Structures are given as structure tokens and as C-alpha cells.
Amino acid sequence: MNTHDVSDVPQYFEFLRRQRQSLQEAQSRKGQRPQARRSREEITVRFRFSLMMGTAGPGSYDKFNLRSSFIPPAYPPCTSALAELKKTMIKDLLLETHHRGTYLLLRSITPPAKMNAIMTIVEDESQDVVMLQLYYQEGENDCKIEDIAGEGTILIVREPYFKLMSDGEYGLRVDHLSDVTYLPAYDQRVPNHWQKDIIVGSASVDDWKIKGNDFYRGSKYRAAIECYTKALDCSPTEDKSGTIKINRALAYIKTKQFEAALFDLEYETFPQKPNEKALFSKALALYHLQRYRECREVLKTVLVNYPEQESGKYNLKGLQTEAAKLRPPQLDHATFSGPVAIRTSNGRGRGLFTTRAVKAGELLLCEKAFAYAFDDSQKATAGGNSTILINAETNSITIGAQAELIQLIVQKMYRNPSSATTITNLHHGSYQPVKITEVDGTPIPRYTHHKLELLRMSTLVSRDPSTSFGGRSFIGDMMLVRATQDLAADTEITFWYHLPGVNDYDERRKKFQHWGFMCDCAMCQDEKATKKSVWAKRTKLRADVLKHFKSDSKANIPQIETVLAELVATYPRPASDVPRLSVWDVHLGLAKMCLAHRQPVQAVESGVSALESLGYVIEGGRLPHILGTPLVVKKWGLMQDHLVECWMVLARAYSLVAPDLEVLAIEYARTSYKICVGEDDSFDETYGRIFRGD
């Protein structure tokens, strides 16, 4: 994911410091009543003016189109039924307080604005006003913000959180979707003077159904759902009930409430066999819930019930069209789980293990993201937006797509509660989720926004900075994981938290602090035990040897070999135990130089040494070569970006001095390419022509 921890970058660190100070100052006023409230007219006029200027609310854009989003201290959602809550008013709210046991009845009196939250000015029945911030709401690709909090929207905020905002003004902040209940204008709880343009109390089933159809055609799907629900409350006939439920299911699908759509489309709700429209809608809902086998069975039913469609060519473009409208490139492919299984990992909670022996390059799993956000840097450069996510409680600040990702995960779990266990079953630190799962028919979130993850099975893969047994590659919202070496059955699959680099131990330690642990792998232990004098010698020798590469002169080869030998001598442990990252690329550079100067024997020697520096154990690769002796990788080492190039340099050199090894080297290059890129279909085009002169 395009998210970067910038907590240590000076300008962002200062930003974080100021936010922490503001938070402390706000907390010092906890329980106090606001001082010098602005008038109703001033608040609304200022907000409407900021709408025209495009700077509404706190956390506005800076000159680089960078938005700031502040995560509040974690707090649980309201778990009380509305009947158990007591109405309160804006004038009674206290600063930095979650008003447990109460609710606010509010109406929006301005158009909304959208930055990191949807913002609008709301009033209560006494006509007092305040800004309302609704976080983690639906994205712009799902619905218009006017449909969420447009002018005239009536809603209930449960156990309101009243706070001092980052711009010094007062406001209500809602982080949990279940803490907001939207009321249709005809609801009995709506005051008479707020009601307008509604159907009279004597309206019939058909009146509500027609009104719902009008809203649906106008893409006002939430309003359509409310009208269809009201029509069902009017005791329609069985036939009409089935029709209304199909219509409501379509509206549910439009709002991505796929589980609710399935409930309306159960066969027993129809007096006769379900029609084609119902079956297609059910297949669509099952598809989006990734219940593909059930989806297939429903489509088979369509073929049986409607034999005129024997070709089986259905109009499924709606799925692709919907994905194309979204900013991240979401692909139309299912998850595949290979020879892996979830098991308990010693000291790591749950992990992912091989169920049988696998070979390097074999596909372990291909998984569709639970949620997927993409930070388009080119779009940001052209005038788009990037977001800073600030968490003063954890002393962290990140820039990228994490804020959008949190919103997507929250929305998906809220709309389809059965999917929530994918996230809630993951490690969540010390946060204690609420035990209640539903109140007043509304799902209650059981997570903290601080620790939301990205993928499903892949989140169970343990992280290890040096022994990554799973190589990841990404194609759209799909992640492909292949074995990076030959693995025995019952081997735990591990990923890198941080791709190790040359002399980056201090940087690596900072990364681990962000994740809340310190690594004790072989590489980290060795680097920690290495004396500063040795580090200094390595740094100097590496700088010296790299200078010789600036001139591609054949005369530099002996000098490179001499300095390289000194650099290798600074590593006391075998490379098969602790890879030598500051050495391997130098060996590779020397191999390429020797090949360019028609010294294939030396090129083979340096190429094999490069691989061995990464921890590879190779038999039959060095010269002199005995005809018929195969080239065999007995143990695979670290995967690096230029590893494929190293194998292809060896292949070219072998073609000159040991032709029977060329094909084997190319196959190892192809396997490495498959691990790094995810596929090998483009291997010949990318590497074959370059190194073989095709």
C-alpha cells in the first residue's frame, strides 16, 4: 500500500508536535461548557462562505493539496438501544466529552462539504447550531455527499462526542457509523415543523412503491429503501410484496448492502418461482460477497428456468463498469488458495503454513483484497489530493492512502456484518472491542480505527525481515504470493516487514518501532553485534570499490577484485547463514564488467559469488565444468530486484564456456522473475531479447 511513515521527517514531526499540544489543550477543557459561542447566523454564514471558497472546515488543503486527518483517542460505539437513551440539546453539551446515555435529534441546515469527513451545520429543535463531522462515510464513487448529509437531512446522533476542533471551533465528531440514525421525513420522531414534502398518513402500498421507484431512478437509493420499507409495512399482497422486495434488493445492491439484498431475495419470500430479475440480483449480491460457488449455482438456476438463454451470456458488464468507475483498479477475479492452511504459530498468534512440500516459484495463494486504496501520485501532482493521517495517541503520522483505506474497510464491515470477522479476528493490541454486535437492527463496530488491515488470509502471514518464504507481487487489487525457495510441508510462510538494504540497520529499527516490536532474526542479531569499527571499514571499502565502476575500463577489474576481497573478509559468518548485502551487487557489477570485456570465466565466478552472497547454495555452477554435471540450487537465498539479471548474465557467460548450463540458468532466471513479478509470460520479452540478442 502507498503509505509512508513520516513521523521522523522534521516538518511532519513539528506538525505532530503541534497536534499533540492542541490535543492536550483540548483535554484540559474536558467537561467545560464552551465559551463565547458564535451566533447561529455567524456559524452558518462562515460555513457557506468557506463552501464557496473551497476551504470548509478544519484540516483544509495546503498549497500542495495535502489534507490532514486526525485520529481521536480510541472510544467504543454506543451499544444502547435508542429507547434507553435520553434526548439532549446542543446547549447542554460539554467539551471533550462523550455524552453517554443521551442522543441528539438534528437537522442539516447547509449543503455539506467533503474533505476527510463530511461536514455540515446542523440545528436541534431549539434552533441552536453546531458543525457536524461524519467520518468514514461512503466514498464519492458510491454516492453523493448530498445523499448522506444534504440540506434538510434529519438524523439522530447517539451518545454525541463534542469536541474542540483543530481550527479552534466547536463541533460534533462521529467516528462510528452505527452512532448515526437517519430519519425519513415521515418518521414519528421528526418534529412537525421539520416535516415537508411527504406522503400523507393514508398513503397506500402503491403510493410508497411509486415514490420509492422515483427515488431509485434519481439515484437516491437510501430514500428509495425507506419508501420500499414503508410500503412493506402497509401489508401488501404476496405478489406485491415480492416485487417490492426485489426493488429494495436492487437499491441495497446499489448501496453495497449485499447481505440485506440477499435477505430480500430468499426464495421463500416469493409466492411463485423467482423471476429472472430476482435471480440476477441474487447472483450479483453473492458475487460481491465473493461467494462464487453459490453465485454459480444461482446462474445455473437462471439457465434452467429460462432456457431461451442457452448461451449463458449474461450482461455482467455492470460489475466491470462499477469497478471501472472506482479510482483503484479492482479486477474481476476470484481468490485462490493453494497448498497453505491457517494454523497456530508459536509466539506469533496465527500463521500460514504449507500443507505439502512446494518448489520455489510455486503459487501459494492469489488473494483479492478485503479493501483496496490507491494513492495516485501522478494525480496528486496534477492537482489531486493526498492525505496525512495523524495519531497523537500513538505518536505517528503517515502520508498516503491509509485514511481512504480505513473508510473503505469500515463501510464494508458496516454494510455486510458477516465480513467483519475477517478484520476483528486479527490482532488488535490492547483495544477491547464491545461484545454487543447489533442495536436497533444496526450492526455495532467491534474494532478500533487505529489497527485496520488490508487483506484477508495474507494478514495471517508472519513478518520476518530476513527469511521471507513468500514473495509478494500485486496486480490491481490482487496479491500473488509465491514460494521464494523450496519449502517442506508444515513450513510457516513469512514476509518481510522491511526489505533489507545495505547498511540500513538503524533505519530498519525505526521501522520496527512503528510496528511495535524489535526483530531478532539472524541478520539483525549479526548487525547488532558488529562493531562500529567494522561498519566503518565496510562503508569505506564499499565506497572505494564503487568508485572503480565509474570507469568501464578493463584495467579496473584487478583493483575491484582486490578491494572486493577485503570487503568480503569483513564478514566472519558464512553467507548461507547471514546474507552479505553490501557485497552481492558488487559481485554482480563485476560479473557484468567481465562479460562486457569478454572474460566469461571470470564472469561466471563473480556471478555465482553474487548469488552465494545472498545465501544461495549452488552446486555445479563454477568452472571448470564437467559435461553432464547439472547446475542445481540446493538452497535459495534472498530475493532482490536484480536477481533475474544476475541469472541472465550467468546464462550468457555459460553459453560461451559451458553451453549445457545456459538453459538451466535461464530457467532459474524465469523462476526468479515469476517470484518477483507474479507471472512469467512476459519474461522472454523483458529479459530474453536483451541478453540473448534475439
QUIPEDA-V659564 format. One record per residue. N is the residue number from 0. RES is the residue in one small letter. OMEGA is omega in radians with two decimals (* if undefined). Layout:
BEGIN
N/RES/OMEGA ; N/RES/OMEGA
END
This chain:
BEGIN
0/m/-3.11 ; 1/n/3.12 ; 2/t/-3.07 ; 3/h/3.07 ; 4/d/-3.10 ; 5/v/-3.09 ; 6/s/-3.09 ; 7/d/3.10 ; 8/v/-2.97 ; 9/p/-3.06 ; 10/q/3.12 ; 11/y/3.09 ; 12/f/3.11 ; 13/e/3.08 ; 14/f/3.12 ; 15/l/3.13 ; 16/r/3.14 ; 17/r/3.13 ; 18/q/3.11 ; 19/r/3.12 ; 20/q/3.11 ; 21/s/3.13 ; 22/l/3.12 ; 23/q/3.13 ; 24/e/3.11 ; 25/a/-3.13 ; 26/q/3.12 ; 27/s/3.13 ; 28/r/-3.12 ; 29/k/3.12 ; 30/g/-3.14 ; 31/q/3.02 ; 32/r/3.14 ; 33/p/3.11 ; 34/q/3.05 ; 35/a/3.08 ; 36/r/3.03 ; 37/r/3.13 ; 38/s/3.10 ; 39/r/-3.10 ; 40/e/-3.10 ; 41/e/-3.13 ; 42/i/-3.11 ; 43/t/-3.14 ; 44/v/3.13 ; 45/r/-3.11 ; 46/f/3.12 ; 47/r/3.10 ; 48/f/3.13 ; 49/s/3.06 ; 50/l/3.14 ; 51/m/-3.11 ; 52/m/-3.14 ; 53/g/-3.11 ; 54/t/-3.04 ; 55/a/2.94 ; 56/g/3.11 ; 57/p/3.10 ; 58/g/-3.06 ; 59/s/-3.13 ; 60/y/2.95 ; 61/d/-3.04 ; 62/k/3.11 ; 63/f/-3.11 ; 64/n/-3.13 ; 65/l/-3.11 ; 66/r/3.10 ; 67/s/3.12 ; 68/s/-3.06 ; 69/f/3.07 ; 70/i/3.14 ; 71/p/3.00 ; 72/p/-3.07 ; 73/a/3.09 ; 74/y/-3.09 ; 75/p/3.08 ; 76/p/3.05 ; 77/c/3.13 ; 78/t/3.14 ; 79/s/3.04 ; 80/a/-3.10 ; 81/l/3.13 ; 82/a/-3.14 ; 83/e/-3.10 ; 84/l/-3.14 ; 85/k/-3.13 ; 86/k/3.03 ; 87/t/-3.10 ; 88/m/-3.09 ; 89/i/-3.09 ; 90/k/-3.11 ; 91/d/-3.08 ; 92/l/3.12 ; 93/l/-3.06 ; 94/l/3.07 ; 95/e/-3.06 ; 96/t/2.95 ; 97/h/-3.02 ; 98/h/-3.09 ; 99/r/3.10 ; 100/g/-3.11 ; 101/t/3.02 ; 102/y/3.06 ; 103/l/3.00 ; 104/l/-2.96 ; 105/l/3.02 ; 106/r/3.10 ; 107/s/-3.12 ; 108/i/3.08 ; 109/t/2.96 ; 110/p/-3.13 ; 111/p/3.01 ; 112/a/-3.12 ; 113/k/2.93 ; 114/m/3.00 ; 115/n/3.06 ; 116/a/2.98 ; 117/i/-3.05 ; 118/m/3.08 ; 119/t/3.05 ; 120/i/-3.10 ; 121/v/3.08 ; 122/e/3.00 ; 123/d/-3.07 ; 124/e/3.11 ; 125/s/3.12 ; 126/q/2.95 ; 127/d/-3.04 ; 128/v/3.10 ; 129/v/3.06 ; 130/m/3.08 ; 131/l/3.10 ; 132/q/3.14 ; 133/l/-3.11 ; 134/y/3.04 ; 135/y/3.10 ; 136/q/-3.11 ; 137/e/-3.14 ; 138/g/-3.10 ; 139/e/3.11 ; 140/n/-3.10 ; 141/d/3.13 ; 142/c/3.11 ; 143/k/3.14 ; 144/i/3.09 ; 145/e/3.11 ; 146/d/-3.14 ; 147/i/-3.08 ; 148/a/3.12 ; 149/g/-3.13 ; 150/e/-3.10 ; 151/g/3.11 ; 152/t/3.14 ; 153/i/-3.07 ; 154/l/3.06 ; 155/i/3.03 ; 156/v/-3.12 ; 157/r/3.10 ; 158/e/-3.00 ; 159/p/3.10 ; 160/y/-3.09 ; 161/f/-2.99 ; 162/k/3.01 ; 163/l/-3.08 ; 164/m/-3.04 ; 165/s/3.12 ; 166/d/3.11 ; 167/g/3.11 ; 168/e/3.12 ; 169/y/3.13 ; 170/g/3.04 ; 171/l/3.11 ; 172/r/3.11 ; 173/v/3.12 ; 174/d/-3.11 ; 175/h/-3.10 ; 176/l/-3.09 ; 177/s/3.14 ; 178/d/3.11 ; 179/v/3.05 ; 180/t/3.13 ; 181/y/-3.11 ; 182/l/3.01 ; 183/p/-3.05 ; 184/a/-3.10 ; 185/y/-3.12 ; 186/d/-3.10 ; 187/q/-3.13 ; 188/r/-3.13 ; 189/v/3.11 ; 190/p/-3.09 ; 191/n/-3.07 ; 192/h/3.04 ; 193/w/-3.07 ; 194/q/3.10 ; 195/k/3.06 ; 196/d/3.12 ; 197/i/3.12 ; 198/i/-3.12 ; 199/v/-3.04 ; 200/g/-3.12 ; 201/s/-3.10 ; 202/a/-3.10 ; 203/s/3.06 ; 204/v/-3.10 ; 205/d/3.12 ; 206/d/-3.13 ; 207/w/3.14 ; 208/k/3.12 ; 209/i/3.11 ; 210/k/3.10 ; 211/g/3.11 ; 212/n/3.11 ; 213/d/3.12 ; 214/f/-3.13 ; 215/y/3.13 ; 216/r/3.11 ; 217/g/3.13 ; 218/s/3.06 ; 219/k/-2.93 ; 220/y/3.12 ; 221/r/3.10 ; 222/a/3.11 ; 223/a/3.13 ; 224/i/3.13 ; 225/e/-3.13 ; 226/c/3.11 ; 227/y/3.11 ; 228/t/3.11 ; 229/k/3.10 ; 230/a/3.12 ; 231/l/3.09 ; 232/d/-3.09 ; 233/c/3.09 ; 234/s/3.13 ; 235/p/3.05 ; 236/t/-3.12 ; 237/e/-3.13 ; 238/d/-3.14 ; 239/k/3.12 ; 240/s/3.12 ; 241/g/3.14 ; 242/t/-3.11 ; 243/i/3.14 ; 244/k/3.07 ; 245/i/3.14 ; 246/n/3.14 ; 247/r/3.10 ; 248/a/3.09 ; 249/l/3.10 ; 250/a/3.08 ; 251/y/3.13 ; 252/i/3.11 ; 253/k/3.12 ; 254/t/3.07 ; 255/k/3.03 ; 256/q/-2.97 ; 257/f/3.12 ; 258/e/3.09 ; 259/a/3.11 ; 260/a/3.13 ; 261/l/3.12 ; 262/f/3.12 ; 263/d/-3.02 ; 264/l/3.08 ; 265/e/-3.03 ; 266/y/-3.05 ; 267/e/3.11 ; 268/t/-3.10 ; 269/f/3.14 ; 270/p/3.11 ; 271/q/-3.14 ; 272/k/-3.13 ; 273/p/-3.12 ; 274/n/-3.07 ; 275/e/-3.14 ; 276/k/3.14 ; 277/a/-3.12 ; 278/l/3.12 ; 279/f/3.12 ; 280/s/3.13 ; 281/k/3.10 ; 282/a/-3.14 ; 283/l/3.13 ; 284/a/3.13 ; 285/l/3.13 ; 286/y/-3.09 ; 287/h/3.04 ; 288/l/3.14 ; 289/q/3.03 ; 290/r/-2.91 ; 291/y/3.14 ; 292/r/3.10 ; 293/e/3.10 ; 294/c/3.14 ; 295/r/-3.13 ; 296/e/3.11 ; 297/v/3.12 ; 298/l/3.04 ; 299/k/3.10 ; 300/t/3.10 ; 301/v/-3.14 ; 302/l/-3.13 ; 303/v/-3.06 ; 304/n/-3.10 ; 305/y/-3.04 ; 306/p/3.12 ; 307/e/-3.14 ; 308/q/-3.05 ; 309/e/-3.10 ; 310/s/-3.12 ; 311/g/3.13 ; 312/k/-3.12 ; 313/y/3.12 ; 314/n/3.13 ; 315/l/3.13 ; 316/k/3.13 ; 317/g/3.12 ; 318/l/-3.12 ; 319/q/3.13 ; 320/t/3.13 ; 321/e/-3.13 ; 322/a/-3.11 ; 323/a/-3.13 ; 324/k/-3.12 ; 325/l/-3.13 ; 326/r/3.06 ; 327/p/-3.14 ; 328/p/-3.11 ; 329/q/-3.00 ; 330/l/-3.08 ; 331/d/-3.14 ; 332/h/-3.08 ; 333/a/3.07 ; 334/t/3.05 ; 335/f/3.09 ; 336/s/-3.09 ; 337/g/-3.07 ; 338/p/-3.14 ; 339/v/3.12 ; 340/a/3.13 ; 341/i/3.13 ; 342/r/3.08 ; 343/t/3.13 ; 344/s/-3.07 ; 345/n/3.11 ; 346/g/-3.08 ; 347/r/-3.10 ; 348/g/3.10 ; 349/r/3.13 ; 350/g/3.14 ; 351/l/-3.03 ; 352/f/3.04 ; 353/t/3.12 ; 354/t/3.09 ; 355/r/3.09 ; 356/a/3.13 ; 357/v/3.12 ; 358/k/3.09 ; 359/a/-3.14 ; 360/g/-3.12 ; 361/e/-3.12 ; 362/l/3.12 ; 363/l/3.06 ; 364/l/3.05 ; 365/c/-2.93 ; 366/e/3.06 ; 367/k/-3.09 ; 368/a/3.00 ; 369/f/3.04 ; 370/a/-2.97 ; 371/y/3.08 ; 372/a/-3.06 ; 373/f/3.12 ; 374/d/-3.05 ; 375/d/-3.09 ; 376/s/3.12 ; 377/q/3.12 ; 378/k/3.13 ; 379/a/3.13 ; 380/t/-3.10 ; 381/a/3.11 ; 382/g/3.10 ; 383/g/-3.04 ; 384/n/2.95 ; 385/s/-3.03 ; 386/t/2.97 ; 387/i/3.11 ; 388/l/-3.03 ; 389/i/3.10 ; 390/n/-3.11 ; 391/a/-3.12 ; 392/e/-3.14 ; 393/t/3.12 ; 394/n/-3.11 ; 395/s/3.09 ; 396/i/-3.11 ; 397/t/3.11 ; 398/i/-3.12 ; 399/g/-2.97 ; 400/a/-3.02 ; 401/q/-3.14 ; 402/a/3.11 ; 403/e/-3.14 ; 404/l/3.11 ; 405/i/3.13 ; 406/q/-3.12 ; 407/l/3.14 ; 408/i/-3.14 ; 409/v/-3.12 ; 410/q/-3.10 ; 411/k/-3.13 ; 412/m/-3.12 ; 413/y/-3.11 ; 414/r/-3.07 ; 415/n/-2.97 ; 416/p/-3.10 ; 417/s/3.13 ; 418/s/-3.01 ; 419/a/-3.10 ; 420/t/3.06 ; 421/t/-3.13 ; 422/i/-3.02 ; 423/t/3.11 ; 424/n/3.11 ; 425/l/3.11 ; 426/h/-3.11 ; 427/h/3.05 ; 428/g/-3.07 ; 429/s/-3.12 ; 430/y/3.13 ; 431/q/-3.12 ; 432/p/3.10 ; 433/v/-3.09 ; 434/k/3.13 ; 435/i/-3.09 ; 436/t/-3.09 ; 437/e/3.07 ; 438/v/3.14 ; 439/d/3.12 ; 440/g/-3.12 ; 441/t/3.12 ; 442/p/3.14 ; 443/i/3.14 ; 444/p/-3.12 ; 445/r/-3.06 ; 446/y/2.96 ; 447/t/-3.10 ; 448/h/-3.09 ; 449/h/-2.91 ; 450/k/-3.14 ; 451/l/-3.08 ; 452/e/-3.01 ; 453/l/-2.98 ; 454/l/-3.04 ; 455/r/-3.10 ; 456/m/-3.09 ; 457/s/3.10 ; 458/t/3.12 ; 459/l/3.12 ; 460/v/-3.13 ; 461/s/-3.13 ; 462/r/3.11 ; 463/d/-3.01 ; 464/p/-3.06 ; 465/s/-3.09 ; 466/t/3.13 ; 467/s/-3.14 ; 468/f/3.13 ; 469/g/3.10 ; 470/g/-3.07 ; 471/r/2.96 ; 472/s/-3.03 ; 473/f/3.02 ; 474/i/-3.04 ; 475/g/3.14 ; 476/d/3.09 ; 477/m/3.05 ; 478/m/3.10 ; 479/l/3.13 ; 480/v/3.10 ; 481/r/3.11 ; 482/a/3.13 ; 483/t/3.08 ; 484/q/3.08 ; 485/d/-3.07 ; 486/l/3.06 ; 487/a/3.05 ; 488/a/3.11 ; 489/d/3.05 ; 490/t/3.11 ; 491/e/3.12 ; 492/i/3.13 ; 493/t/3.05 ; 494/f/2.95 ; 495/w/2.88 ; 496/y/-3.07 ; 497/h/-3.14 ; 498/l/-3.07 ; 499/p/3.13 ; 500/g/-3.10 ; 501/v/3.07 ; 502/n/-3.10 ; 503/d/-3.06 ; 504/y/-3.13 ; 505/d/3.11 ; 506/e/3.14 ; 507/r/3.13 ; 508/r/3.11 ; 509/k/3.11 ; 510/k/-3.10 ; 511/f/3.10 ; 512/q/3.10 ; 513/h/-3.13 ; 514/w/3.02 ; 515/g/3.07 ; 516/f/3.05 ; 517/m/-3.06 ; 518/c/3.10 ; 519/d/3.11 ; 520/c/-3.08 ; 521/a/-3.13 ; 522/m/-3.12 ; 523/c/3.12 ; 524/q/-3.14 ; 525/d/-3.12 ; 526/e/3.09 ; 527/k/-3.10 ; 528/a/-3.11 ; 529/t/-3.11 ; 530/k/3.13 ; 531/k/3.14 ; 532/s/3.10 ; 533/v/3.10 ; 534/w/-3.12 ; 535/a/3.13 ; 536/k/3.11 ; 537/r/-3.12 ; 538/t/-3.12 ; 539/k/-3.13 ; 540/l/3.14 ; 541/r/3.11 ; 542/a/-3.14 ; 543/d/-3.07 ; 544/v/3.13 ; 545/l/3.11 ; 546/k/-3.08 ; 547/h/3.13 ; 548/f/-3.12 ; 549/k/3.07 ; 550/s/-3.09 ; 551/d/-3.09 ; 552/s/3.11 ; 553/k/-3.12 ; 554/a/-3.13 ; 555/n/-3.05 ; 556/i/3.12 ; 557/p/3.14 ; 558/q/3.11 ; 559/i/-3.13 ; 560/e/-3.11 ; 561/t/-3.12 ; 562/v/3.14 ; 563/l/3.11 ; 564/a/3.10 ; 565/e/3.14 ; 566/l/3.11 ; 567/v/-3.09 ; 568/a/3.13 ; 569/t/3.13 ; 570/y/-3.09 ; 571/p/-3.07 ; 572/r/3.14 ; 573/p/-3.14 ; 574/a/3.10 ; 575/s/3.07 ; 576/d/-3.12 ; 577/v/-3.14 ; 578/p/-3.08 ; 579/r/-3.01 ; 580/l/-3.13 ; 581/s/-3.08 ; 582/v/-2.92 ; 583/w/-3.11 ; 584/d/3.07 ; 585/v/3.05 ; 586/h/-3.14 ; 587/l/3.11 ; 588/g/3.12 ; 589/l/3.11 ; 590/a/3.13 ; 591/k/3.14 ; 592/m/3.13 ; 593/c/3.13 ; 594/l/3.14 ; 595/a/3.14 ; 596/h/3.04 ; 597/r/3.03 ; 598/q/-3.03 ; 599/p/3.14 ; 600/v/3.10 ; 601/q/3.11 ; 602/a/3.09 ; 603/v/-3.12 ; 604/e/-3.11 ; 605/s/3.14 ; 606/g/3.10 ; 607/v/3.11 ; 608/s/3.10 ; 609/a/3.14 ; 610/l/-3.13 ; 611/e/3.10 ; 612/s/3.11 ; 613/l/3.10 ; 614/g/3.12 ; 615/y/2.99 ; 616/v/-2.99 ; 617/i/3.06 ; 618/e/3.07 ; 619/g/-3.09 ; 620/g/-3.08 ; 621/r/3.13 ; 622/l/0.07 ; 623/p/-3.09 ; 624/h/3.06 ; 625/i/-3.10 ; 626/l/-3.13 ; 627/g/3.09 ; 628/t/-3.07 ; 629/p/2.99 ; 630/l/-3.03 ; 631/v/2.99 ; 632/v/-3.13 ; 633/k/3.13 ; 634/k/3.12 ; 635/w/3.13 ; 636/g/-3.11 ; 637/l/3.04 ; 638/m/3.12 ; 639/q/-3.04 ; 640/d/-3.05 ; 641/h/-3.11 ; 642/l/3.12 ; 643/v/3.13 ; 644/e/3.13 ; 645/c/3.12 ; 646/w/-3.12 ; 647/m/3.02 ; 648/v/3.09 ; 649/l/-3.13 ; 650/a/3.14 ; 651/r/3.12 ; 652/a/3.11 ; 653/y/-3.12 ; 654/s/-3.11 ; 655/l/-3.04 ; 656/v/3.12 ; 657/a/-2.98 ; 658/p/-3.10 ; 659/d/3.11 ; 660/l/-3.08 ; 661/e/-3.09 ; 662/v/-3.14 ; 663/l/3.12 ; 664/a/3.13 ; 665/i/3.12 ; 666/e/3.07 ; 667/y/3.07 ; 668/a/3.14 ; 669/r/3.11 ; 670/t/3.12 ; 671/s/3.11 ; 672/y/-3.14 ; 673/k/3.13 ; 674/i/-3.06 ; 675/c/-3.01 ; 676/v/-3.13 ; 677/g/3.13 ; 678/e/3.13 ; 679/d/3.14 ; 680/d/-3.10 ; 681/s/-3.07 ; 682/f/-3.08 ; 683/d/-3.14 ; 684/e/-3.06 ; 685/t/-3.02 ; 686/y/-3.02 ; 687/g/-3.08 ; 688/r/-3.07 ; 689/i/-2.97 ; 690/f/3.14 ; 691/r/3.08 ; 692/g/3.14 ; 693/d/*
END
